[in-house]
Amino acid sequence: MDIKDYERKVLEMCRDFKTIFIYISKDDEVETRNIIKYLMFSGKRVVVPLSNIEKNEIELSEIGEFELLQKGAYGIDEPKKRIAVTKEDIEIFFVPGRMFDEKGNRKGRGKGYFDRFLEKIKGKKRIVGLCYRHQLMNKLETNEWDIPVDEIILAD
């Protein structure tokens, strides 16, 4: 498998962790499928977000088998069979964004799923944003409910 520079950085960060949270990428997000496959092949527990539209929140599921993904809410791939995981089990979090700034502020798709989710773990766990270079801005306008990431990994 050909590993890109940003994928190598993510995998390096995960080396000492057993349970990793990472999103399954959509078309305009940094691609994560190779990372997920490599982590699973390495024996890591890979946890992904599921959008609960009724509760307007993120739920968690471990990926049991990568090949058994199905389209879920908002057309996002998710595990066909759900394996419940708690936030406390997860050691590091990789999150998407449509834009980030140099201070780690992020803008998502506007529904607040990730901000409400990250609010509960900020300061307790490491949160890493993945974005393309063209998505990194000098400064973003933020709201009091926006939760910044601890660091950003850039993809080309």
Backbone as CSV, one residue per row, in Angstrom:
resi,resn,N_x,N_y,N_z,CA_x,CA_y,CA_z,C_x,C_y,C_z
1,MET,0.845,-1.178,0.000,0.000,0.000,0.000,0.890,1.241,0.000
2,ASP,0.591,2.152,-0.889,1.321,3.415,-0.987,0.814,4.350,0.103
3,ILE,1.697,4.763,1.014,1.301,5.596,2.142,1.707,7.042,1.893
4,LYS,0.730,7.940,1.994,0.986,9.369,1.821,1.576,9.940,3.106
5,ASP,2.179,11.119,2.992,2.846,11.748,4.133,1.896,11.969,5.309
6,TYR,0.696,12.506,5.057,-0.240,12.746,6.153,-0.692,11.432,6.782
7,GLU,-0.856,10.387,5.974,-1.246,9.080,6.513,-0.144,8.548,7.433
8,ARG,1.089,8.721,7.023,2.234,8.289,7.834,2.244,9.014,9.183
9,LYS,1.941,10.319,9.167,1.898,11.099,10.409,0.808,10.591,11.344
10,VAL,-0.367,10.319,10.793,-1.469,9.804,11.607,-1.097,8.450,12.201
11,LEU,-0.558,7.570,11.375,-0.190,6.234,11.855,0.896,6.301,12.922
12,GLU,1.824,7.214,12.764,2.879,7.397,13.761,2.271,7.852,15.097
13,MET,1.312,8.769,15.041,0.657,9.236,16.260,-0.099,8.118,16.969
14,CYS,-0.566,7.145,16.205,-1.391,6.055,16.748,-0.573,4.878,17.267
15,ARG,0.711,4.900,17.031,1.549,3.736,17.336,1.366,3.208,18.757
16,ASP,1.301,4.085,19.753,1.223,3.649,21.145,-0.202,3.566,21.694
17,PHE,-1.188,3.735,20.829,-2.580,3.681,21.264,-3.253,2.413,20.758
18,LYS,-4.218,1.945,21.519,-4.948,0.732,21.138,-6.296,1.059,20.485
19,THR,-6.958,2.123,20.960,-8.298,2.464,20.481,-8.289,3.881,19.913
20,ILE,-8.596,3.969,18.624,-8.481,5.234,17.887,-9.834,5.623,17.293
21,PHE,-10.202,6.886,17.448,-11.404,7.434,16.828,-10.983,8.156,15.558
22,ILE,-11.615,7.799,14.447,-11.352,8.477,13.181,-12.623,8.415,12.339
23,TYR,-12.871,9.431,11.586,-14.054,9.483,10.744,-13.820,8.725,9.434
24,ILE,-14.907,8.271,8.824,-14.843,7.705,7.474,-15.127,8.872,6.536
25,SER,-14.152,9.208,5.714,-14.198,10.446,4.940,-15.298,10.493,3.891
26,LYS,-15.800,11.721,3.704,-16.697,12.051,2.597,-15.846,12.708,1.518
27,ASP,-16.476,13.070,0.416,-15.771,13.552,-0.766,-14.884,14.772,-0.558
28,ASP,-15.257,15.705,0.302,-14.461,16.927,0.475,-13.590,16.904,1.733
29,GLU,-13.493,15.749,2.365,-12.686,15.602,3.577,-11.409,14.827,3.277
30,VAL,-10.413,15.008,4.119,-9.167,14.259,3.962,-9.488,12.768,4.024
31,GLU,-9.014,12.044,3.038,-9.287,10.612,2.896,-8.708,9.823,4.062
32,THR,-9.538,8.949,4.646,-9.102,8.178,5.816,-9.184,6.660,5.627
33,ARG,-9.683,6.180,4.509,-9.895,4.733,4.355,-8.599,3.915,4.453
34,ASN,-7.521,4.396,3.840,-6.250,3.670,3.949,-5.756,3.633,5.390
35,ILE,-5.909,4.734,6.088,-5.501,4.796,7.496,-6.285,3.773,8.307
36,ILE,-7.601,3.766,8.113,-8.460,2.834,8.848,-8.049,1.387,8.572
37,LYS,-7.843,1.068,7.309,-7.451,-0.310,6.956,-6.114,-0.681,7.602
38,TYR,-5.166,0.225,7.562,-3.855,-0.052,8.148,-3.969,-0.227,9.661
39,LEU,-4.720,0.636,10.320,-4.903,0.522,11.766,-5.546,-0.817,12.133
40,MET,-6.567,-1.206,11.387,-7.237,-2.477,11.656,-6.281,-3.645,11.423
41,PHE,-5.524,-3.577,10.344,-4.545,-4.624,10.037,-3.500,-4.729,11.150
42,SER,-3.200,-3.599,11.789,-2.211,-3.560,12.871,-2.787,-3.987,14.219
43,GLY,-4.048,-4.373,14.238,-4.668,-4.851,15.473,-5.264,-3.771,16.355
44,LYS,-5.411,-2.568,15.834,-5.994,-1.470,16.611,-7.521,-1.561,16.570
45,ARG,-8.147,-1.034,17.605,-9.605,-0.868,17.607,-9.887,0.474,16.949
46,VAL,-10.636,0.460,15.869,-10.959,1.692,15.148,-12.427,2.020,15.401
47,VAL,-12.641,3.208,15.946,-13.979,3.669,16.300,-14.345,4.824,15.379
48,VAL,-15.577,4.799,14.877,-16.035,5.847,13.960,-17.309,6.493,14.498
49,PRO,-17.578,7.722,14.055,-18.809,8.397,14.472,-19.999,7.956,13.640
50,LEU,-21.146,7.899,14.294,-22.421,7.661,13.628,-23.306,8.849,13.959
51,SER,-23.978,9.392,12.964,-24.857,10.536,13.198,-26.241,10.061,13.594
52,ASN,-26.645,10.385,14.813,-27.996,10.091,15.265,-28.832,11.337,14.978
53,ILE,-29.602,11.289,13.910,-30.367,12.452,13.455,-31.460,12.827,14.447
54,GLU,-32.108,11.829,15.065,-33.188,12.116,16.012,-32.673,12.876,17.235
55,LYS,-31.515,12.483,17.754,-30.961,13.125,18.946,-29.991,14.259,18.593
56,ASN,-29.676,14.387,17.294,-28.750,15.423,16.834,-27.389,15.308,17.530
57,GLU,-26.876,14.055,17.588,-25.603,13.830,18.260,-24.834,12.679,17.610
58,ILE,-23.577,12.578,17.996,-22.712,11.513,17.503,-22.784,10.325,18.445
59,GLU,-22.925,9.146,17.857,-22.798,7.893,18.589,-21.535,7.222,18.092
60,LEU,-21.059,6.230,18.804,-19.798,5.580,18.478,-19.988,4.112,18.146
61,SER,-19.186,3.638,17.195,-19.148,2.215,16.889,-17.748,1.831,16.440
62,GLU,-17.301,0.698,16.923,-16.060,0.122,16.412,-16.359,-0.486,15.047
63,ILE,-15.379,-0.462,14.164,-15.524,-1.140,12.878,-15.087,-2.578,13.085
64,GLY,-15.994,-3.511,12.865,-15.656,-4.929,12.975,-14.990,-5.428,11.704
65,GLU,-15.615,-5.138,10.570,-15.085,-5.535,9.268,-15.245,-4.364,8.306
66,PHE,-14.139,-3.917,7.749,-14.163,-2.741,6.879,-15.033,-2.972,5.648
67,GLU,-15.045,-4.184,5.153,-15.801,-4.481,3.936,-17.311,-4.424,4.152
68,LEU,-17.751,-4.420,5.415,-19.183,-4.421,5.711,-19.698,-3.043,6.110
69,LEU,-19.275,-2.029,5.382,-19.783,-0.683,5.624,-21.037,-0.466,4.790
70,GLN,-21.912,0.401,5.278,-23.121,0.762,4.544,-23.348,2.258,4.671
71,LYS,-24.144,2.808,3.789,-24.467,4.237,3.860,-25.386,4.484,5.038
72,GLY,-25.028,5.472,5.840,-25.842,5.856,6.989,-26.389,7.248,6.795
73,ALA,-26.594,7.935,7.896,-27.117,9.297,7.867,-26.211,10.201,7.041
74,TYR,-26.808,11.090,6.280,-26.103,12.062,5.439,-25.212,11.386,4.392
75,GLY,-25.469,10.113,4.078,-24.683,9.403,3.067,-23.287,9.026,3.521
76,ILE,-23.051,9.050,4.829,-21.732,8.721,5.377,-21.657,7.220,5.634
77,ASP,-20.572,6.593,5.188,-20.384,5.170,5.446,-20.278,4.915,6.938
78,GLU,-20.853,3.803,7.371,-20.769,3.393,8.763,-20.828,1.870,8.837
79,PRO,-20.412,1.297,9.965,-20.446,-0.159,10.091,-21.873,-0.696,10.004
80,LYS,-22.027,-1.786,9.286,-23.333,-2.439,9.183,-23.728,-2.991,10.553
81,LYS,-22.773,-3.614,11.224,-23.004,-4.141,12.566,-22.366,-3.162,13.553
82,ARG,-23.164,-2.649,14.465,-22.663,-1.683,15.448,-22.043,-2.394,16.643
83,ILE,-20.879,-1.916,17.026,-20.173,-2.418,18.206,-19.960,-1.207,19.111
84,ALA,-20.732,-1.129,20.170,-20.719,0.047,21.048,-19.365,0.236,21.726
85,VAL,-18.967,1.495,21.831,-17.720,1.902,22.476,-18.029,3.190,23.246
86,THR,-17.333,3.415,24.343,-17.517,4.669,25.075,-16.368,5.630,24.752
87,LYS,-16.601,6.904,24.949,-15.553,7.908,24.728,-14.343,7.637,25.613
88,GLU,-14.594,7.111,26.803,-13.510,6.838,27.737,-12.557,5.760,27.225
89,ASP,-13.039,4.859,26.379,-12.202,3.795,25.807,-11.212,4.329,24.776
90,ILE,-11.536,5.473,24.177,-10.762,6.014,23.058,-9.586,6.828,23.588
91,GLU,-8.431,6.648,22.963,-7.210,7.308,23.430,-6.825,8.545,22.618
92,ILE,-7.224,8.594,21.353,-6.918,9.740,20.495,-8.051,9.891,19.483
93,PHE,-8.350,11.144,19.135,-9.469,11.454,18.244,-8.966,12.214,17.016
94,PHE,-9.349,11.748,15.817,-9.056,12.436,14.559,-10.384,12.888,13.977
95,VAL,-10.507,14.200,13.736,-11.786,14.760,13.297,-11.633,15.535,11.987
96,PRO,-12.731,15.589,11.226,-12.715,16.350,9.974,-13.116,17.791,10.210
97,GLY,-13.002,18.569,9.176,-13.480,19.941,9.188,-13.483,20.461,7.766
98,ARG,-14.319,21.428,7.513,-14.328,22.048,6.184,-13.281,23.146,6.114
99,MET,-12.976,23.735,7.307,-11.931,24.748,7.425,-11.357,24.685,8.828
100,PHE,-10.087,25.025,8.923,-9.403,25.153,10.211,-8.601,26.437,10.164
101,ASP,-8.236,26.941,11.340,-7.279,28.037,11.348,-6.059,27.620,12.152
102,GLU,-5.071,28.495,12.168,-3.781,28.167,12.781,-3.867,27.955,14.288
103,LYS,-4.961,28.368,14.924,-5.141,28.158,16.363,-5.925,26.880,16.662
104,GLY,-6.281,26.136,15.617,-7.012,24.884,15.816,-8.516,25.011,15.764
105,ASN,-9.006,26.227,15.519,-10.452,26.381,15.369,-10.896,25.658,14.113
106,ARG,-12.095,25.084,14.160,-12.587,24.324,13.019,-14.023,24.711,12.706
107,LYS,-14.339,24.573,11.443,-15.712,24.732,10.976,-16.084,23.439,10.274
108,GLY,-17.233,22.908,10.665,-17.711,21.669,10.060,-18.811,21.954,9.060
109,ARG,-19.838,21.138,9.106,-20.937,21.256,8.158,-22.101,22.088,8.705
110,GLY,-21.937,22.621,9.929,-22.915,23.564,10.450,-23.999,22.995,11.342
111,LYS,-24.001,21.716,11.591,-25.043,21.135,12.441,-24.588,20.980,13.892
112,GLY,-23.295,21.157,14.164,-22.801,21.134,15.532,-22.548,19.767,16.131
113,TYR,-22.681,18.708,15.361,-22.468,17.352,15.887,-21.109,17.219,16.566
114,PHE,-20.054,17.599,15.857,-18.711,17.420,16.407,-18.442,18.369,17.574
115,ASP,-18.941,19.591,17.531,-18.711,20.512,18.644,-19.338,19.978,19.929
116,ARG,-20.565,19.486,19.861,-21.205,18.926,21.058,-20.461,17.684,21.536
117,PHE,-19.977,16.890,20.613,-19.230,15.676,20.943,-17.874,16.020,21.567
118,LEU,-17.142,16.934,20.936,-15.803,17.291,21.403,-15.828,18.039,22.732
119,GLU,-16.909,18.750,22.995,-17.031,19.482,24.254,-16.854,18.544,25.461
120,LYS,-17.299,17.315,25.320,-17.247,16.358,26.423,-15.860,15.745,26.628
121,ILE,-14.973,15.884,25.636,-13.641,15.260,25.763,-12.504,16.267,25.748
122,LYS,-12.787,17.515,25.399,-11.741,18.541,25.310,-10.982,18.641,26.628
123,GLY,-9.663,18.614,26.538,-8.820,18.700,27.718,-8.552,17.360,28.374
124,LYS,-9.313,16.337,28.002,-9.137,15.000,28.581,-8.429,14.061,27.617
125,LYS,-8.642,14.277,26.333,-8.074,13.427,25.288,-7.473,14.307,24.203
126,ARG,-6.557,13.747,23.433,-5.916,14.474,22.332,-6.849,14.488,21.122
127,ILE,-7.087,15.681,20.579,-7.964,15.864,19.420,-7.134,16.433,18.274
128,VAL,-7.143,15.725,17.151,-6.340,16.104,15.987,-7.270,16.330,14.799
129,GLY,-7.140,17.473,14.152,-7.908,17.761,12.950,-7.125,17.364,11.714
130,LEU,-7.830,16.850,10.725,-7.219,16.525,9.429,-7.823,17.453,8.391
131,CYS,-6.953,18.145,7.643,-7.471,19.024,6.599,-6.461,19.170,5.465
132,TYR,-6.972,19.593,4.320,-6.120,19.896,3.170,-5.528,21.287,3.369
133,ARG,-4.383,21.521,2.759,-3.713,22.823,2.904,-4.630,23.987,2.536
134,HIS,-5.433,23.823,1.486,-6.311,24.925,1.069,-7.459,25.167,2.059
135,GLN,-7.654,24.267,3.029,-8.695,24.441,4.043,-8.164,25.128,5.316
136,LEU,-6.864,25.395,5.345,-6.254,26.038,6.509,-6.219,27.545,6.292
137,MET,-6.881,28.278,7.184,-6.965,29.731,7.098,-6.117,30.356,8.205
138,ASN,-5.840,31.641,8.061,-5.129,32.356,9.131,-5.992,32.461,10.383
139,LYS,-7.253,32.864,10.198,-8.150,33.044,11.342,-9.589,32.802,10.888
140,LEU,-10.318,32.077,11.732,-11.741,31.835,11.490,-12.556,32.589,12.532
141,GLU,-13.719,33.043,12.122,-14.671,33.589,13.089,-15.248,32.398,13.845
142,THR,-15.302,32.509,15.159,-15.789,31.389,15.954,-16.957,31.824,16.841
143,ASN,-17.673,30.826,17.320,-18.751,31.024,18.288,-18.316,30.407,19.604
144,GLU,-19.002,30.750,20.689,-18.601,30.226,21.989,-18.732,28.709,22.076
145,TRP,-19.553,28.106,21.232,-19.727,26.646,21.275,-18.735,25.889,20.382
146,ASP,-17.956,26.588,19.573,-16.970,25.935,18.710,-15.825,25.382,19.560
147,ILE,-15.469,24.129,19.326,-14.414,23.470,20.083,-13.189,23.313,19.177
148,PRO,-12.062,23.923,19.541,-10.851,23.788,18.716,-10.176,22.431,18.916
149,VAL,-9.385,22.056,17.931,-8.582,20.839,18.041,-7.240,21.195,18.663
150,ASP,-6.534,20.180,19.163,-5.233,20.402,19.794,-4.129,20.602,18.769
151,GLU,-4.277,19.946,17.632,-3.300,20.100,16.544,-3.932,19.702,15.232
152,ILE,-3.242,20.024,14.144,-3.749,19.768,12.796,-2.686,19.034,11.986
153,ILE,-3.140,18.044,11.233,-2.276,17.387,10.254,-2.778,17.793,8.878
154,LEU,-1.874,18.311,8.063,-2.229,18.783,6.722,-1.973,17.716,5.680
155,ALA,-2.895,17.629,4.742,-2.745,16.751,3.585,-2.630,17.636,2.351
156,ASP,-1.929,17.145,1.344,-1.790,17.905,0.089,-2.943,17.635,-0.850
